[in-house]
Amino acid sequence: MVSWLEEIERREAATWEKIGELRAKPEELTGRLAEQEAMLTRPETTRETMTEILSGGEAVT
């Protein structure tokens, strides 16, 4: 049988674990957001390059 003190300690440890997981979420989401924002530059760059090629413009160096 678990004592009340052991149960409190178990619950406290579980709560600290959840807090750690929640604190990691903003970092994870920030990283995922940055990845998605970086993906937006690809079509933009492609669009600019194709417009330049098709219009006979000189390549950007």
C-alpha positions in Angstrom: 0.0 0.0 0.0 1.3 3.4 -1.0 1.4 6.1 1.7 -0.2 9.4 1.3 3.2 11.0 1.3 4.4 8.8 -1.5 1.3 9.6 -3.5 1.8 13.3 -3.1 5.4 12.9 -4.3 4.3 10.8 -7.3 1.7 13.5 -8.2 4.2 16.2 -7.8 6.8 14.4 -10.0 4.1 13.9 -12.7 3.1 17.5 -12.6 6.8 18.6 -13.0 7.1 16.3 -16.0 4.0 17.8 -17.6 5.3 21.3 -16.9 8.6 20.3 -18.7 6.6 19.0 -21.7 4.6 22.2 -21.9 7.6 24.4 -21.6 9.2 22.6 -24.6 6.1 23.2 -26.8 6.8 26.8 -27.6 10.3 26.0 -28.7 9.1 23.1 -30.8 6.3 25.3 -32.4 8.7 28.2 -33.0 11.0 25.8 -34.9 8.2 24.3 -36.9 6.9 27.8 -37.7 10.3 28.9 -38.9 10.5 25.9 -41.2 7.2 26.7 -42.7 8.1 30.3 -43.2 11.3 29.3 -44.9 9.2 27.1 -47.3 7.4 30.2 -48.4 10.6 31.7 -49.8 11.0 28.8 -52.3 7.9 29.6 -54.5 8.8 33.3 -54.3 12.3 32.7 -55.5 11.1 30.4 -58.2 8.6 32.9 -59.4 11.2 35.7 -59.5 13.6 33.5 -61.4 11.1 32.2 -63.9 9.8 35.7 -64.5 13.4 36.9 -65.1 14.1 34.0 -67.5 10.9 34.3 -69.4 11.3 38.1 -69.8 14.8 37.8 -71.1 16.3 39.6 -68.1 19.8 39.1 -67.0 20.6 36.7 -64.2 21.0 38.2 -60.8 24.5 37.6 -59.5 
